[in-house]
């Protein structure tokens, strides 16, 4: 099994989680698949009051919540909740996000950049404490993700392109991603 810190560094070296997961799986899990797909659990315009994150919401601007399971072959490797501003994306990207393509793949043409806000490992979660409370609350509120024990890493990041904030990303990486 690969180390969580090795994957965490690998993730930081990529512009999107999608690019990182694809490269990681091709390197460490060859033959188990060749494409990353998003199984959409929820995709809806959110009431601004439902959003509890870091993004600055402009009056009247819609925000969408998209929850997905990312699969490599037949294996779920990540579960994510993306809060994004559809009006800040070109129309063709807005349309693409109604399908099963991962968020990072859809916006890749914008050359996005990620800024990591918080990282919690499974060990951090087991220790508990104030630092991990928001992560646990997010998982509970989503009510569609796997139990916390299924994950080895939780990352919160903000994605921007050309100085425009596009999304807050709440990523939960499954143990299966590192098992090879």
N, C-alpha and C positions, 0 to 999 in steps of 0.2 A: 504494500500500500504506500502510495506517495504521501509525503507530509503535507499538512495543511499549509504550513508556511511556504513550501515550494509552490503550491497552487496559488496562494495569495500573491506571491511575487509575480508569477506568470500572469495573473489577472491584471496586475498593475502595469504590466508591460504592453497591454493591448488597449486600443481605444474603446472597444465595447466588450461587454461580457460575452456576447455572441461569438465574436472573433476569438476570444480567449478559449472558450469552451470547445469550439470547433478545432482549433489548433491543438489543444490539450488532448482531446479524444483521438484525433488522427495520430498523434504521437504515441499515446499510452494505451489506446484501445483499438488498434488497427483491426479491421475485419469485423468489428462489432456494429458498424454503421458507417455512413459517409455523409450524413446530413443531419443537421439540427432542426427540429421542428418544434413549434409551440402548440400545445394543446390548450386552447383558450377556455378558461374556467369562468371568466367574467370579463366583459368589456362594455362599459357604460359611461355615460356622462354622469359625473358625480355632483352632488350638492356640495357647494364650497364648504359648508359646515361639516361635511364628512371627512374632509382632508385635514390631517393633523401634522403635516410635515413642515419642511423647511422652505418650500418655495413661496415666493411672494405672488399672491394672486391679485391680478388687476381687476377692478370692478367690472363685472359683466363678462369677463373672459371665461369661457368654459374650461374645465379640467376633466380629463377622463381617467378612469381607473381600469387598468387591464391586468388581470391575474392569469398567469400561465404556468403550465408544467412544460419544461424544456426536455425533450427526449433525444437521445442519441441511439439510433437503432430502436430497440424495444425498451430501453432503459431510461427511466426518469433520472436526470443528472442535476437538475436545478428547478427551483420553484421561485417565481418572481411576481412582484406587484409593482407595476409601473404607473406612476401618476404623471400624466403628460398633458401639454397644451396643444390640442389639435390645430388651432389656428396658426401656430408658429411653424407648422410643417407644410410643405407643398401638398397640393391636393392629391397627387398620385401616392404620396406616402400615407396620407390619411386613409385613402382607400385600401392600400396594402395592409394597414393595421387591422382591417376587418377580417383578414384571413388568418392563416396559421404560420405566417412568417414571424420569426423572433423580432422584437423591437430593434435590437442592435443591427440586424441585417437590413431592416427597412430604412433606418436612418443613416446607414453607413456612407451613402453618397454625400452627406453633409459634412463628412470628416469630423465627427463629434469628438469631444474630449470629456473624460470622466474625472470628477473630483470626489475622492472617497471621503465620506463624512464620519462613518463609524464602521468598525470591524469587531465582530465577536466570534470567537471560536466555540466549539462545543464545550471545551473546558471552562471558558468564561461563563457560559450559560449554567453549567452545573454548579459553579461557585455562587451564582446568584448575585444579588446586590443591585444597587441603584443603576449602575451602568447598563445592565441588560434588561431592565424592566420594560423599556419602550419596545425593544425587539420582541420580547415575549408578548406584550400587549398587542403589537401589530399582527403577530401570528394568530393570536386568539380572535381578534376582530375579523380577520380575513375569513376564518371559519371554513376554509377550503384546502388549506395546506396540510402536509403530513405532520405527525407529532414532532415536537422539537428534537427528540432523540434521533430522528432520521437525518439530521443535518450535521455537518462538520464546520460550516462557516456561514456567517451572516454578514452581509455587506450592505451598507446604505451609501448611495452615491448620488451626485447631481450630474446630469449630462447637459452640456451646452455645445453649441456650434456657432462659430463666428461671433462670439460674445452674447449670443441669445440663449437663455436657459430654456431647455426643451422638456426636461423631466426629472423627477426624483425616482430613483431605482432602489427597490428593496429586494435584495437577492439572497436566496437561501440555497446553499450548495449541499447536495446530498452526498452521503457516504459513498454511494456507488460511483461517483465521479472519480474518487481517488483509489478505488479498489481495482487493481489490475495485477 
